Amino acid sequence: MQILGLILVLINIGAIAVPVTAVALMNLDNPIEMVVPPKVEQIITGLTNTGGSLEPPQYVSSTVDVSSKTVSAVFSFTNPFNLDLRINSVSADVVCVAHTFALGDAELSSPVRLDKGTTAMITIVFTWTQQAEQHFMTAHAGATSVDVELVNLGLDVSGITVQVPESISLNVPLTQ
């Protein structure tokens, strides 16, 4: 019975050790391929070899709708990557720069398709709270605009979710 147990243990070790050894010998000249398959390496190379640099979105314009308590900010973004992208969602918290006061949240108005090398307009809708409205009336009375930052920025680009540590600064017009 002990001989049968020993034979089964050797078969199990062989079933694991032989394939691992074979893969190690096949990739002896490039051990990275044991962990990162060549296809993944090609995708990463395609993302990093853009021929240009990744520019942040450029602010174009904004409109205010007092009745719905929203500001729609339009950004221009050029896709420098060698593949098509789809921006599925954007979310952020909006704060007053001068007072670090939470004003509301912002989100992408609708998904945006970005073909490689093209530029698209991206609309982010900022919805302010009743407390933000009070803040505007007291801390920014008479002002025609207020500086805000989009913080805690979250993106879903082609199914990949990213939390962005940087903030985006905007100057939002106020209506009297």
C-alpha positions in Angstrom: 0.0 0.0 0.0 2.9 2.4 0.8 4.4 1.7 -2.7 1.1 2.7 -4.3 1.0 5.9 -2.3 4.6 6.7 -3.3 3.8 6.1 -7.0 0.8 8.4 -6.8 2.9 11.1 -5.1 5.6 10.8 -7.8 2.9 11.0 -10.5 1.5 14.2 -8.9 5.0 15.8 -8.7 5.7 14.8 -12.3 2.4 16.3 -13.4 3.4 19.7 -12.0 7.2 19.7 -12.3 7.4 18.5 -16.0 5.2 21.3 -17.5 6.8 24.0 -15.4 10.3 22.8 -16.3 9.3 22.6 -20.0 8.0 26.2 -19.9 11.1 27.4 -18.1 13.4 25.7 -20.7 11.4 27.1 -23.6 11.7 30.7 -22.2 15.3 30.4 -21.0 16.4 33.3 -23.2 13.5 35.6 -22.1 12.1 34.6 -18.6 9.6 37.5 -18.6 7.5 35.6 -21.1 6.8 33.0 -18.4 4.8 35.6 -16.6 3.8 38.1 -19.3 2.6 36.5 -22.5 3.8 38.0 -25.8 0.3 39.2 -26.7 0.1 41.3 -23.5 3.5 42.7 -24.2 2.4 43.7 -27.7 -0.7 45.5 -26.3 1.5 47.3 -23.7 4.0 48.3 -26.4 1.1 49.6 -28.5 -0.1 51.7 -25.6 3.3 53.2 -24.7 4.7 53.7 -28.2 2.3 56.5 -29.2 4.7 58.7 -31.2 3.5 61.6 -29.0 2.7 62.4 -25.4 -0.5 62.0 -23.5 -2.0 65.5 -23.1 -4.7 66.1 -20.5 -8.1 67.1 -21.8 -8.4 70.7 -22.8 -11.2 72.8 -21.5 -13.3 74.2 -24.3 -16.5 75.8 -22.8 -19.2 75.5 -20.3 -22.9 76.3 -19.9 -25.0 76.8 -16.8 -28.6 75.6 -16.3 -29.9 77.1 -13.1 -33.2 75.3 -13.2 -31.5 71.8 -13.1 -28.6 73.0 -11.0 -26.0 71.8 -13.5 -23.0 73.1 -15.4 -22.0 71.2 -18.6 -18.3 71.5 -19.2 -16.9 70.5 -22.6 -13.4 69.2 -23.0 -11.4 68.3 -26.1 -9.3 65.2 -25.9 -7.0 63.7 -28.5 -6.4 59.9 -28.4 -2.6 59.4 -28.9 -2.7 55.6 -28.6 -2.4 53.2 -31.5 -5.8 51.7 -30.6 -9.4 52.8 -30.4 -10.8 53.8 -27.0 -14.3 54.1 -25.5 -14.8 56.3 -22.5 -17.7 54.6 -20.7 -17.9 56.7 -17.6 -16.3 59.6 -15.7 -17.1 60.5 -12.1 -15.6 63.1 -9.8 -16.3 65.2 -6.7 -16.4 69.0 -7.2 -14.9 71.3 -4.6 -14.5 75.1 -4.3 -10.7 75.8 -4.6 -10.8 78.9 -2.4 -12.7 77.2 0.5 -12.3 73.4 -0.1 -16.1 73.3 0.1 -17.8 70.2 -1.4 -20.1 71.6 -4.2 -21.5 68.4 -5.7 -20.5 65.7 -8.2 -19.7 65.4 -11.9 -20.2 62.7 -14.4 -19.9 61.9 -18.1 -23.0 62.9 -20.0 -22.8 60.0 -22.4 -20.1 57.4 -23.5 -17.6 58.7 -26.0 -15.7 56.7 -28.7 -12.2 57.8 -29.5 -10.6 56.3 -32.6 -6.8 56.2 -32.6 -5.3 59.6 -33.4 -8.7 61.4 -33.4 -10.0 64.2 -31.2 -13.4 64.1 -29.5 -15.5 66.5 -27.4 -16.3 65.1 -23.9 -19.1 66.7 -21.9 -18.9 66.4 -18.1 -22.0 67.5 -16.2 -21.5 69.0 -12.8 -24.6 68.9 -10.5 -24.4 71.2 -7.5 -26.2 70.8 -4.2 -28.4 73.2 -2.2 -25.5 73.7 0.2 -23.3 74.7 -2.8 -25.9 77.2 -3.8 -25.8 78.7 -0.3 -22.0 78.7 -0.5 -22.1 80.6 -3.8 -24.4 83.2 -2.4 -22.5 83.8 0.8 -18.8 83.1 0.1 -18.9 84.2 -3.6 -21.5 87.0 -3.5 -21.1 89.3 -6.5 -18.6 87.0 -8.2 -19.2 86.2 -11.9 -17.3 82.9 -11.7 -15.7 80.4 -9.2 -12.6 78.3 -9.4 -13.4 74.6 -8.8 -11.5 71.3 -8.9 -12.6 67.9 -10.0 -11.2 65.5 -7.4 -11.5 61.7 -6.7 -11.6 61.3 -10.5 -12.7 57.9 -11.7 -12.6 56.7 -15.3 -13.8 53.6 -17.1 -12.0 53.5 -20.4 -12.7 50.5 -22.6 -13.7 48.5 -19.5 -10.5 49.4 -17.6 -11.4 51.3 -14.4 -8.8 53.9 -13.2 -8.7 56.2 -10.2 -6.8 59.4 -11.1 -4.8 61.0 -8.3 -4.6 64.4 -10.0 -7.3 67.0 -10.0 -8.7 69.1 -12.9 -9.1 72.8 -12.3 -11.9 74.8 -13.9 -13.3 78.3 -13.7 -17.1 77.9 -13.7 -19.3 80.9 -14.5 -22.0 81.9 -12.0 -25.3 83.5 -12.9 -26.8 86.2 -10.8 
